[in-house]
C-alpha cells in the first residue's frame, strides 16, 4: 500500500516559519487546535518530499527518535507535513547555533554554516552534559543513557542516507518549562538519497563499469556539515563524522549499528515501494536503494557490531 498523500486545501496559516530556504508555515487542525503542524513545500523536481518521508520511515524501523513526516499537497503545492515535536509539552526548540559559540556572518550577511565551532567533538561534548535528557516522549532501551548515545545514531543515519544538511540549525534541544532540557528528535532530512540527481545520471551510475562514476564512488563523496577541528574548514565525509562521534559514544554507536545490521535489502524495498509512483521515479527508487545498501555495508564493515557490541 502506498503512503498517503494528505490533501490540504484553503488552509489559513497560524504562523509562518522563518527558518530555512523553503516556503513553510504552521497550521492547526480544527479537531485539535492545541496541536501545531508544519507544512513544508518541496522544491519541484528535487525529490525532497519523498526523501524526507523515506528517512522518516527508516528512523521508525531503526528506532531513532525522529520528527514524523507525511507526504502532502496544499492547494496544488507538493510538500510534507510534520506535527510539532515541542507540543503539547509546551517546549521550545533551541537550535544548535544558539548552543555553540557564535560565528561571524558571511559577506552576504547570512550565517556562515562553515563555522569552525561546528565540530563533531564540540557537539558531542555538549551532548554529554548531564543536564540534557533523552528525547522527550520516546522509549529507549536502558543501554542508551545519554543524549550522546542518541546523537551518534543521528550521525549514523546521515551516513546511511547520505544526508549532507545537518548544519547547526538542523539539530537542537527542546527546553520544557519546569521540566528540563532534552535532545530534540532528528529532523529535516530532505537533502538525502541522491534526491537531486537526474534520472539520466542515476541510470549511468547504476550501470556504469567506470568505478569513478559508480554508486560506490558517489556515496563516498557525501559530506557532513561538521568539521574535524576548529582550525580545519574542510567538511568531514558523513561516515567519518559518525566514526569520530562513535569514539566518544561507542556504546550508543554499537547499539544503532546492531539495529542497522538487522535491516535487509527487503526492508529498504518495502519502504521505497510504498512511495507513490507520482512522487518518485523508477530510477529514483533504484538509486536510493543502491545508496542504502552500499552505505549499510560500509558502516557495518567499520564496526562489525555483532562481534563488538555486548
KEKE-3310 file (N, C-alpha, C; in steps of 0.2 Angstrom, whole numbers, plus 5000, padded with zeros to 4 digits):
npx = (5004:5003:5011:5001:4995:4992:4979:4978:4968:4964:4970:4973:4987:4993:5005:5020:5035:5051:5064:5076:5076:5065:5047:5036:5024:5015:5001:4984:4974:4957:4950:4959:4965:4975:4987:5000:5005:5017:5018:5028:5035:5041:5055:5051:5054:5065:5064:5064:5053:5049:5061:5062:5051:5055:5066:5061:5053:5063:5070:5059:5059:5072:5072:5075:5073:5063:5056:5040:5035:5023:5018:5011:4999:4996:4984:4988:5002:5016:5022:5028:5020:5022:5019:5021:5035:5037:5026:5012:5019:5023:5036:5051:5060:5078:5090:5105:5114:5112:5118:5131:5147:5146:5147:5154:5144:5143:5150:5138:5129:5123:5122:5137:5138:5149:5155:5168:5166:5158:5161:5163:5167:5165:5151:5147:5153:5145:5133:5135:5132:5126:5114:5106:5092:5086:5077:5061:5047:5050:5053:5067:5080:5088:5102:5105:5110:5112:5111:5122:5123:5111:5113:5124:5118:5110:5120:5124:5113:5114:5125:5120:5110:5115:5114:5117:5115:5115:5117:5120:5107:5099:5099:5095:5090:5076:5068:5059:5048:5049:5052:5064:5078:5080:5086:5082:5072:5078:5077:5072:5078:5079:5089:5094:5098:5102:5092:5092:5098:5097:5087:5094:5107:5107:5104:5115:5125:5121:5123:5136:5153:5163:5172:5174:5163:5153:5140:5145:5157:5150:5143:5153:5157:5149:5146:5147:5140:5149:5165:5182:5190:5192:5201:5201:5194:5187:5175:5169:5167:5152:5152:5164:5161:5152:5160:5170:5161:5158:5169:5168:5155:5154:5146:5133:5135:5137:5125:5116:5121:5119:5105:5104:5111:5101:5092:5087:5090:5077:5069:5073:5067:5054:5050:5053:5045:5033:5032:5023:5020:5018:5026:5039:5052:5056:5070:5074:5070:5077:5090:5091:5089:5101:5110:5107:5110:5124:5129:5125:5133:5146:5146:5144:5155:5165:5163:5158:5147:5140:5150:5157:5148:5141)
npy = (4994:5011:5026:5038:5053:5068:5079:5096:5110:5127:5131:5141:5149:5147:5153:5159:5150:5155:5150:5142:5139:5136:5138:5138:5134:5135:5126:5123:5109:5108:5099:5098:5110:5113:5107:5110:5109:5107:5113:5110:5115:5106:5108:5109:5095:5090:5079:5081:5079:5065:5060:5065:5058:5044:5044:5046:5035:5025:5029:5025:5011:5008:5014:5026:5042:5053:5067:5066:5063:5066:5064:5077:5088:5104:5115:5112:5113:5103:5094:5091:5086:5089:5085:5096:5093:5099:5102:5094:5097:5110:5115:5123:5124:5124:5129:5122:5132:5142:5136:5133:5142:5158:5162:5171:5181:5178:5186:5190:5193:5182:5169:5160:5144:5136:5136:5136:5132:5121:5107:5089:5084:5095:5096:5084:5084:5093:5086:5077:5083:5082:5088:5087:5078:5063:5061:5069:5060:5048:5031:5022:5010:5003:5004:5015:5029:5043:5059:5059:5046:5045:5055:5051:5041:5048:5053:5042:5039:5049:5045:5034:5037:5047:5061:5077:5089:5092:5105:5118:5122:5112:5103:5101:5106:5103:5113:5113:5121:5121:5108:5102:5100:5093:5082:5085:5076:5069:5078:5085:5080:5081:5083:5071:5054:5055:5064:5075:5071:5068:5057:5052:5053:5045:5032:5030:5029:5018:5008:5009:5004:5011:5014:5026:5033:5027:5020:5017:5025:5038:5038:5039:5052:5060:5073:5079:5092:5095:5097:5092:5099:5115:5122:5118:5120:5110:5100:5085:5069:5060:5048:5048:5058:5051:5041:5048:5053:5041:5037:5044:5040:5025:5014:5018:5020:5006:5001:5006:5002:4989:4989:4993:4983:4973:4976:4973:4971:4969:4976:4989:4989:4987:4999:5009:5005:5009:5022:5034:5032:5043:5052:5048:5042:5027:5026:5034:5027:5015:5020:5026:5014:5008:5016:5015:5001:5001:5010:5005:4993:4999:5005:4994:4987:4994:4992:4980:4976:4964:4957:4966:4973:4972)
npz = (5000:4996:5003:5011:5003:5010:5008:5008:5009:5006:5018:5032:5038:5054:5059:5051:5046:5049:5047:5037:5019:5011:5007:5021:5033:5049:5055:5062:5066:5065:5073:5083:5090:5099:5094:5084:5067:5054:5038:5024:5009:4995:4984:4967:4957:4964:4972:4986:4995:4995:4999:5012:5018:5016:5024:5037:5038:5039:5051:5059:5058:5063:5075:5079:5088:5080:5070:5064:5047:5034:5017:5007:5000:4996:4991:4978:4979:4982:4996:5013:5028:5046:5062:5076:5087:5099:5105:5113:5124:5128:5125:5119:5104:5104:5094:5087:5083:5093:5104:5102:5102:5095:5078:5064:5053:5035:5020:5013:5023:5028:5040:5043:5038:5038:5050:5061:5074:5073:5076:5077:5089:5098:5097:5102:5115:5120:5120:5130:5142:5158:5161:5150:5144:5137:5121:5123:5127:5120:5120:5125:5125:5140:5139:5132:5137:5137:5129:5120:5116:5108:5099:5091:5084:5076:5067:5062:5054:5045:5038:5032:5024:5016:5020:5019:5026:5039:5047:5059:5062:5060:5070:5088:5104:5115:5126:5140:5150:5168:5168:5161:5150:5134:5122:5105:5094:5078:5063:5047:5034:5020:5011:5005:5000:4986:4980:4972:4960:4942:4933:4922:4926:4937:4931:4924:4934:4941:4931:4926:4921:4925:4939:4945:4942:4949:4960:4972:4972:4972:4984:4993:4992:5000:5010:5027:5038:5047:5055:5057:5066:5075:5068:5055:5040:5032:5027:5035:5028:5028:5034:5041:5051:5058:5063:5071:5081:5086:5093:5105:5110:5111:5115:5112:5098:5094:5098:5089:5077:5077:5076:5063:5057:5058:5048:5031:5013:5008:5018:5015:5002:5005:5011:5001:4990:4994:4992:4983:4966:4958:4964:4965:4954:4944:4943:4953:4964:4963:4963:4976:4984:4981:4986:5000:5002:4999:5008:5020:5020:5021:5033:5042:5039:5046:5059:5062:5071:5077:5082:5091:5099:5115)
capx = (5000:5007:5010:4995:4997:4987:4977:4976:4965:4961:4972:4975:4992:4993:5011:5025:5041:5056:5070:5076:5075:5059:5041:5033:5020:5012:4993:4981:4969:4951:4948:4964:4968:4981:4992:5003:5008:5021:5018:5035:5035:5047:5056:5049:5059:5071:5063:5064:5047:5050:5067:5060:5047:5059:5071:5056:5051:5069:5070:5055:5061:5078:5070:5078:5068:5063:5050:5036:5033:5019:5018:5005:4998:4992:4982:4992:5009:5018:5027:5027:5018:5025:5017:5027:5038:5038:5019:5009:5023:5024:5043:5054:5066:5084:5094:5112:5118:5111:5121:5138:5150:5144:5151:5153:5140:5147:5149:5131:5125:5120:5126:5142:5137:5156:5158:5174:5164:5153:5165:5160:5169:5161:5144:5146:5154:5139:5128:5137:5131:5121:5108:5102:5089:5085:5072:5055:5041:5052:5055:5073:5082:5092:5109:5105:5109:5114:5110:5127:5121:5106:5115:5128:5113:5108:5125:5124:5108:5116:5129:5116:5106:5119:5111:5123:5112:5115:5120:5118:5100:5096:5098:5094:5087:5069:5068:5052:5047:5048:5053:5071:5081:5080:5088:5077:5072:5081:5073:5075:5082:5077:5095:5097:5096:5103:5086:5093:5101:5093:5086:5099:5113:5106:5104:5123:5129:5119:5125:5142:5158:5168:5172:5174:5156:5148:5136:5150:5161:5146:5141:5159:5158:5144:5150:5143:5141:5153:5172:5186:5193:5191:5206:5201:5187:5185:5169:5170:5163:5146:5154:5169:5158:5149:5166:5173:5157:5157:5174:5165:5149:5155:5140:5127:5136:5136:5118:5112:5124:5116:5099:5105:5113:5095:5089:5089:5088:5070:5067:5073:5062:5047:5049:5054:5039:5027:5032:5018:5023:5018:5031:5046:5053:5059:5077:5074:5069:5083:5096:5090:5090:5108:5114:5106:5113:5131:5131:5124:5139:5151:5145:5145:5162:5169:5162:5156:5143:5139:5156:5160:5143:5139)
capy = (5000:5017:5031:5043:5060:5071:5084:5102:5115:5133:5132:5148:5148:5150:5157:5157:5148:5159:5147:5138:5142:5133:5140:5133:5138:5131:5127:5119:5105:5111:5095:5098:5117:5114:5104:5114:5105:5111:5111:5112:5114:5104:5112:5105:5091:5088:5073:5082:5076:5058:5058:5066:5053:5038:5044:5046:5028:5022:5030:5021:5004:5008:5015:5033:5047:5057:5070:5062:5066:5063:5067:5082:5093:5110:5119:5111:5113:5097:5095:5086:5089:5086:5088:5099:5089:5103:5102:5099:5098:5117:5116:5127:5121:5128:5126:5121:5138:5145:5132:5133:5149:5162:5163:5178:5181:5179:5193:5191:5194:5176:5165:5156:5137:5133:5138:5132:5129:5116:5101:5083:5084:5100:5095:5078:5086:5097:5081:5074:5086:5078:5092:5086:5072:5059:5064:5068:5056:5042:5025:5020:5005:5006:5005:5021:5033:5050:5062:5057:5039:5045:5059:5047:5037:5053:5054:5035:5040:5054:5041:5029:5040:5052:5067:5082:5095:5093:5111:5119:5123:5105:5099:5105:5104:5105:5116:5112:5125:5117:5101:5101:5101:5086:5082:5085:5071:5071:5081:5089:5075:5081:5083:5064:5048:5057:5066:5080:5069:5067:5050:5050:5052:5039:5026:5029:5027:5011:5003:5010:5000:5015:5014:5033:5036:5022:5022:5016:5031:5043:5039:5041:5059:5064:5077:5081:5099:5096:5098:5088:5103:5122:5125:5115:5121:5105:5096:5078:5064:5058:5042:5050:5061:5046:5037:5052:5053:5034:5036:5047:5037:5019:5010:5021:5018:4999:4999:5008:4998:4982:4990:4994:4976:4969:4978:4969:4975:4969:4981:4995:4989:4988:5007:5013:5003:5012:5029:5034:5032:5050:5056:5046:5039:5021:5027:5037:5021:5010:5023:5027:5008:5006:5020:5012:4995:5002:5014:5000:4989:5002:5006:4988:4985:4998:4990:4973:4976:4958:4954:4970:4975:4967)
capz = (5000:4995:5008:5009:5002:5013:5004:5012:5004:5009:5025:5035:5042:5061:5059:5046:5049:5046:5046:5031:5012:5008:5010:5026:5038:5054:5055:5067:5064:5069:5078:5089:5090:5103:5090:5078:5061:5049:5031:5021:5002:4992:4978:4961:4953:4968:4976:4993:4999:4996:5003:5019:5020:5017:5030:5042:5039:5041:5058:5063:5059:5067:5082:5081:5089:5074:5068:5059:5041:5029:5010:5007:4994:4999:4985:4972:4980:4985:5001:5018:5035:5052:5069:5081:5092:5105:5108:5118:5130:5129:5124:5114:5101:5104:5088:5088:5083:5099:5109:5101:5101:5089:5072:5061:5046:5029:5016:5011:5029:5031:5045:5040:5040:5038:5056:5064:5080:5072:5075:5080:5096:5102:5098:5106:5122:5123:5121:5136:5148:5162:5161:5144:5144:5131:5118:5127:5125:5116:5124:5123:5129:5146:5137:5129:5144:5137:5123:5116:5114:5103:5093:5087:5080:5071:5063:5058:5049:5040:5034:5029:5018:5013:5022:5019:5028:5047:5049:5066:5063:5059:5076:5093:5111:5117:5133:5143:5157:5174:5167:5159:5143:5131:5115:5100:5089:5072:5059:5041:5030:5013:5007:5006:4995:4979:4978:4967:4954:4937:4931:4917:4930:4941:4927:4922:4940:4942:4926:4923:4923:4927:4946:4947:4941:4951:4966:4977:4972:4974:4992:4997:4992:5004:5016:5033:5039:5053:5054:5061:5072:5074:5064:5048:5037:5027:5030:5036:5025:5033:5038:5046:5056:5063:5066:5076:5086:5089:5098:5111:5112:5107:5117:5108:5091:5093:5098:5082:5071:5078:5073:5056:5054:5057:5042:5025:5007:5008:5022:5011:4996:5007:5012:4995:4986:4997:4990:4977:4959:4955:4968:4964:4948:4944:4944:4960:4969:4962:4966:4983:4987:4980:4991:5006:5003:4999:5014:5026:5020:5023:5040:5046:5039:5050:5066:5063:5078:5080:5086:5096:5104:5120)
cpx = (5004:5005:5005:4998:4991:4985:4975:4974:4963:4964:4974:4981:4992:4999:5016:5031:5047:5062:5070:5075:5069:5053:5038:5029:5017:5004:4991:4975:4962:4949:4953:4968:4974:4988:4994:5006:5011:5020:5025:5035:5041:5049:5055:5055:5065:5070:5064:5059:5048:5056:5066:5056:5051:5063:5067:5055:5057:5071:5066:5057:5068:5077:5073:5073:5068:5056:5046:5034:5028:5019:5011:5005:4994:4991:4986:5000:5011:5023:5026:5023:5021:5023:5023:5029:5039:5031:5016:5013:5025:5032:5045:5060:5072:5089:5102:5116:5117:5115:5129:5140:5147:5149:5149:5148:5145:5146:5142:5127:5122:5125:5130:5141:5144:5159:5163:5171:5160:5157:5161:5161:5165:5154:5143:5148:5148:5133:5129:5135:5125:5114:5103:5099:5088:5078:5065:5050:5043:5055:5061:5076:5087:5099:5110:5104:5110:5112:5115:5125:5116:5109:5120:5124:5111:5113:5126:5119:5110:5121:5126:5113:5109:5116:5117:5120:5111:5119:5118:5111:5096:5097:5098:5092:5080:5069:5060:5052:5046:5049:5061:5072:5082:5083:5082:5077:5075:5076:5076:5080:5081:5083:5098:5095:5097:5096:5086:5096:5095:5092:5092:5105:5113:5107:5112:5126:5127:5122:5132:5148:5164:5168:5171:5167:5151:5145:5141:5155:5156:5144:5147:5160:5153:5148:5145:5143:5145:5161:5176:5189:5192:5195:5206:5194:5186:5181:5171:5165:5158:5149:5159:5166:5155:5155:5169:5168:5157:5163:5172:5160:5149:5149:5134:5128:5135:5129:5115:5115:5121:5109:5099:5107:5107:5091:5092:5088:5080:5066:5067:5068:5055:5045:5049:5048:5033:5026:5028:5022:5023:5023:5038:5047:5056:5066:5078:5074:5075:5089:5096:5092:5098:5112:5113:5110:5121:5133:5130:5130:5145:5151:5147:5152:5167:5169:5161:5152:5142:5144:5158:5154:5141:5132)
cpy = (5006:5022:5036:5049:5064:5078:5090:5107:5121:5134:5140:5147:5151:5155:5155:5155:5152:5155:5143:5142:5140:5136:5135:5137:5132:5132:5122:5115:5107:5106:5095:5105:5118:5111:5108:5108:5110:5109:5114:5110:5111:5107:5107:5101:5089:5082:5074:5079:5069:5056:5059:5060:5046:5038:5044:5038:5023:5023:5026:5014:5003:5009:5022:5038:5052:5061:5066:5066:5062:5067:5071:5086:5098:5115:5118:5111:5107:5098:5090:5090:5085:5089:5091:5094:5093:5104:5095:5099:5105:5119:5121:5124:5126:5125:5126:5128:5143:5142:5132:5141:5152:5162:5169:5177:5181:5186:5195:5193:5188:5173:5160:5148:5133:5136:5134:5129:5123:5109:5095:5083:5089:5099:5089:5079:5089:5092:5077:5077:5083:5081:5090:5079:5069:5062:5063:5064:5050:5037:5022:5015:5007:5007:5011:5026:5040:5052:5060:5050:5040:5049:5055:5043:5042:5053:5047:5036:5044:5050:5036:5032:5046:5059:5072:5089:5096:5099:5112:5122:5117:5100:5103:5102:5106:5107:5116:5116:5120:5110:5099:5102:5094:5087:5081:5079:5073:5073:5084:5085:5075:5081:5076:5059:5051:5060:5071:5078:5068:5059:5048:5049:5046:5033:5025:5027:5020:5006:5004:5005:5004:5016:5021:5036:5031:5024:5022:5023:5037:5044:5041:5049:5063:5067:5079:5089:5100:5095:5094:5092:5110:5125:5123:5116:5117:5100:5089:5074:5062:5052:5043:5054:5056:5042:5041:5052:5046:5033:5039:5043:5030:5014:5012:5019:5011:4997:5001:5004:4991:4983:4990:4987:4972:4970:4974:4973:4974:4974:4988:4995:4990:4996:5010:5011:5007:5020:5030:5035:5039:5055:5054:5042:5032:5021:5030:5031:5017:5014:5024:5020:5006:5010:5017:5006:4996:5005:5009:4995:4992:5003:5000:4985:4988:4995:4983:4972:4969:4955:4959:4972:4970:4968)
cpz = (5000:5001:5006:5008:5005:5009:5009:5007:5008:5016:5026:5040:5049:5062:5054:5049:5045:5044:5040:5024:5008:5011:5015:5030:5043:5053:5060:5064:5068:5074:5084:5089:5094:5099:5084:5073:5056:5042:5027:5014:5000:4986:4972:4958:4957:4971:4984:4997:5000:5000:5011:5022:5021:5023:5036:5044:5041:5048:5062:5064:5063:5074:5084:5082:5083:5074:5063:5053:5037:5022:5010:5001:4997:4993:4979:4973:4984:4990:5006:5024:5040:5058:5073:5086:5099:5108:5108:5124:5132:5129:5119:5111:5101:5099:5090:5088:5089:5105:5109:5101:5095:5084:5068:5054:5040:5025:5014:5017:5032:5036:5041:5042:5040:5044:5059:5071:5079:5071:5079:5087:5100:5103:5102:5113:5125:5124:5128:5142:5152:5163:5155:5144:5137:5128:5122:5123:5121:5121:5121:5127:5135:5144:5134:5135:5143:5130:5118:5112:5108:5097:5089:5082:5074:5065:5059:5053:5043:5035:5030:5023:5014:5014:5023:5022:5035:5049:5056:5067:5062:5064:5082:5100:5112:5124:5135:5150:5162:5173:5166:5152:5140:5124:5110:5096:5082:5067:5053:5038:5023:5009:5007:5000:4988:4976:4973:4961:4949:4936:4927:4921:4934:4937:4925:4928:4942:4937:4924:4925:4926:4935:4949:4946:4944:4957:4972:4978:4974:4981:4996:4997:4996:5010:5021:5033:5045:5051:5059:5067:5070:5069:5057:5045:5031:5030:5030:5031:5030:5037:5043:5052:5061:5066:5072:5082:5090:5094:5105:5114:5109:5109:5112:5100:5090:5093:5091:5077:5071:5075:5066:5053:5054:5051:5036:5019:5006:5012:5018:5005:4999:5008:5005:4990:4988:4995:4983:4971:4956:4959:4967:4957:4949:4946:4951:4965:4969:4965:4973:4987:4986:4985:4998:5007:5003:5006:5021:5026:5023:5030:5044:5045:5044:5057:5067:5070:5081:5084:5092:5101:5109:5122)
residu = (UNK:UNK:UNK:UNK:UNK:UNK:UNK:UNK:UNK:UNK:UNK:UNK:UNK:UNK:UNK:UNK:UNK:UNK:UNK:UNK:UNK:UNK:UNK:UNK:UNK:UNK:UNK:UNK:UNK:UNK:UNK:UNK:UNK:UNK:UNK:UNK:UNK:UNK:UNK:UNK:UNK:UNK:UNK:UNK:UNK:UNK:UNK:UNK:UNK:UNK:UNK:UNK:UNK:UNK:UNK:UNK:UNK:UNK:UNK:UNK:UNK:UNK:UNK:UNK:UNK:UNK:UNK:UNK:UNK:UNK:UNK:UNK:UNK:UNK:UNK:UNK:UNK:UNK:UNK:UNK:UNK:UNK:UNK:UNK:UNK:UNK:UNK:UNK:UNK:UNK:UNK:UNK:UNK:UNK:UNK:UNK:UNK:UNK:UNK:UNK:UNK:UNK:UNK:UNK:UNK:UNK:UNK:UNK:UNK:UNK:UNK:UNK:UNK:UNK:UNK:UNK:UNK:UNK:UNK:UNK:UNK:UNK:UNK:UNK:UNK:UNK:UNK:UNK:UNK:UNK:UNK:UNK:UNK:UNK:UNK:UNK:UNK:UNK:UNK:UNK:UNK:UNK:UNK:UNK:UNK:UNK:UNK:UNK:UNK:UNK:UNK:UNK:UNK:UNK:UNK:UNK:UNK:UNK:UNK:UNK:UNK:UNK:UNK:UNK:UNK:UNK:UNK:UNK:UNK:UNK:UNK:UNK:UNK:UNK:UNK:UNK:UNK:UNK:UNK:UNK:UNK:UNK:UNK:UNK:UNK:UNK:UNK:UNK:UNK:UNK:UNK:UNK:UNK:UNK:UNK:UNK:UNK:UNK:UNK:UNK:UNK:UNK:UNK:UNK:UNK:UNK:UNK:UNK:UNK:UNK:UNK:UNK:UNK:UNK:UNK:UNK:UNK:UNK:UNK:UNK:UNK:UNK:UNK:UNK:UNK:UNK:UNK:UNK:UNK:UNK:UNK:UNK:UNK:UNK:UNK:UNK:UNK:UNK:UNK:UNK:UNK:UNK:UNK:UNK:UNK:UNK:UNK:UNK:UNK:UNK:UNK:UNK:UNK:UNK:UNK:UNK:UNK:UNK:UNK:UNK:UNK:UNK:UNK:UNK:UNK:UNK:UNK:UNK:UNK:UNK:UNK:UNK:UNK:UNK:UNK:UNK:UNK:UNK:UNK:UNK:UNK:UNK:UNK:UNK:UNK:UNK:UNK:UNK:UNK:UNK:UNK:UNK:UNK:UNK:UNK:UNK:UNK:UNK:UNK:UNK:UNK:UNK:UNK:UNK:UNK:UNK:UNK:UNK:UNK:UNK)
# end
